[in-house]
């Protein structure tokens, strides 16, 4: 019982520390500006098999460096059917930053990345094959934010997704 109590205290401390870490952010495609994505595509529908677009697509030239948008730990680097070559970084505030359609990546799970460090190259992999090179960028909160819930299609999922557009232009 004592071990469970200490484990619970440790988890609570860990959660609080994660929330207290400042979240500095940058646009994750080298040289890109807010003109390189459509400001209205977050939560746009209909959007292919996913139904709703849970991020933004940042366009550019193939093989442009993709950088970490914040400090964090790589929790996944690999291939997924829709995303193609992807990297997921756990950053401050218990948020996962998801980078998809990369042409290549140069990080592995467990790597610590700092803001602006290169993690891959812009591409058109996964369901973006044959389309203009871009990177799909999403921010997923591991802690729900119930005030973001809406009655839109998949609106309950909005409790877990932040608008990358709003986070990047607020920096």
C-alpha positions in Angstrom: 0.0 0.0 0.0 2.9 2.3 0.9 4.5 1.7 -2.5 1.3 2.5 -4.3 1.0 5.8 -2.4 4.6 6.8 -3.3 4.0 5.8 -6.9 0.9 8.0 -7.1 2.8 10.9 -5.6 5.6 10.4 -8.1 3.2 10.3 -11.0 1.5 13.5 -9.8 4.8 15.2 -9.5 5.8 14.1 -12.9 2.6 15.4 -14.4 3.0 18.7 -12.7 6.6 19.1 -13.8 5.6 18.3 -17.4 3.0 21.0 -17.3 5.4 23.6 -15.9 8.0 23.2 -18.6 7.8 26.3 -20.9 6.6 25.5 -24.4 8.6 27.5 -26.9 7.7 26.8 -30.5 8.9 27.4 -34.0 7.6 26.6 -37.5 8.8 23.1 -38.2 9.8 23.5 -41.8 13.1 25.4 -42.4 12.4 28.8 -44.0 8.6 28.4 -44.0 6.3 31.2 -43.0 2.6 31.2 -42.2 2.0 31.8 -45.9 3.1 28.2 -46.5 -0.1 26.6 -45.1 -3.8 27.2 -45.4 -5.0 28.8 -42.1 -8.4 27.3 -42.4 -7.6 23.6 -42.7 -7.4 22.6 -39.0 -10.5 20.6 -38.3 -11.7 21.0 -41.9 -14.1 18.4 -43.2 -14.6 16.3 -45.2 -10.9 15.2 -45.2 -10.3 11.8 -46.7 -10.5 8.6 -44.6 -9.8 10.5 -41.3 -13.0 12.6 -41.9 -11.6 15.7 -40.2 -8.1 17.3 -40.8 -6.5 17.3 -37.3 -3.5 19.4 -38.2 -2.1 21.7 -40.9 -0.1 20.9 -44.1 3.0 23.0 -44.4 4.1 23.1 -48.1 7.6 23.5 -49.5 10.3 22.0 -51.7 11.0 18.3 -51.4 13.9 17.6 -49.0 13.7 20.9 -47.2 14.9 20.3 -43.6 12.1 19.6 -41.1 13.0 20.7 -37.6 11.7 20.0 -34.1 9.0 22.6 -33.4 9.8 22.4 -29.6 12.1 20.7 -27.2 11.2 17.1 -26.5 11.8 13.3 -26.7 11.2 11.3 -29.8 8.6 8.7 -29.0 8.2 7.3 -32.5 10.1 7.4 -35.8 9.0 5.1 -38.5 6.4 4.4 -41.2 2.6 4.4 -41.0 0.2 3.7 -43.9 -1.4 7.2 -44.1 1.4 9.3 -42.7 4.2 7.6 -44.5 7.5 8.4 -42.8 6.6 10.1 -39.5 8.2 11.4 -36.3 6.4 12.0 -33.0 8.0 14.1 -30.3 6.7 14.4 -26.7 7.1 18.0 -25.8 6.3 20.3 -22.8 2.7 20.3 -21.4 2.4 16.5 -22.3 1.8 17.3 -26.0 2.8 15.1 -28.9 4.0 16.9 -32.0 3.4 14.7 -35.0 5.3 15.2 -38.3 4.1 13.2 -41.3 4.8 12.6 -45.0 8.6 13.1 -44.5 10.9 12.0 -47.3 13.3 10.8 -44.6 14.0 11.2 -40.9 17.3 11.2 -38.9 16.1 10.5 -35.4 15.1 7.4 -33.4 12.7 6.8 -30.5 14.4 7.9 -27.3 16.4 10.7 -28.9 16.2 14.1 -27.1 15.7 16.9 -29.6 15.9 20.6 -29.1 13.9 23.3 -30.9 15.1 23.9 -34.4 17.2 20.7 -34.5 16.7 18.8 -37.8 14.6 15.7 -37.5 13.9 14.9 -41.2 13.2 16.1 -44.7 10.0 17.4 -46.3 8.4 14.9 -48.6 5.3 13.2 -50.0 5.1 9.8 -48.4 2.1 7.8 -47.3 -1.2 9.1 -48.6 0.5 12.2 -49.9 2.3 10.2 -52.6 2.2 12.1 -55.9 1.0 15.3 -54.3 2.8 18.5 -53.7 5.6 18.0 -51.1 4.4 19.0 -47.6 4.5 18.0 -44.0 1.3 17.3 -42.0 1.8 18.8 -38.5 -0.5 18.0 -35.6 -0.3 18.7 -31.9 -2.0 16.1 -29.7 -2.5 16.7 -25.9 -2.2 13.6 -23.7 -4.3 15.5 -21.1 -7.9 16.2 -22.3 -9.1 19.8 -22.5 -12.9 19.4 -22.1 -13.6 23.1 -22.8 -12.5 22.5 -26.4 -15.3 19.9 -27.0 -17.7 20.8 -29.7 -20.8 19.3 -31.4 -18.9 19.2 -34.7 -18.1 15.9 -36.4 -15.6 14.2 -34.1 -15.9 17.2 -31.8 -15.1 15.1 -28.8 -11.6 14.6 -30.3 -11.0 18.4 -30.2 -10.4 17.9 -26.5 -7.1 16.3 -27.5 -6.0 18.4 -30.5 -4.6 21.9 -30.6 -4.6 24.1 -33.7 -1.0 24.2 -34.9 -1.9 27.3 -36.8 -2.9 29.1 -33.6 0.1 27.9 -31.7 2.6 28.9 -34.4 1.2 32.4 -35.2 1.1 33.1 -31.4 4.8 32.6 -31.0 
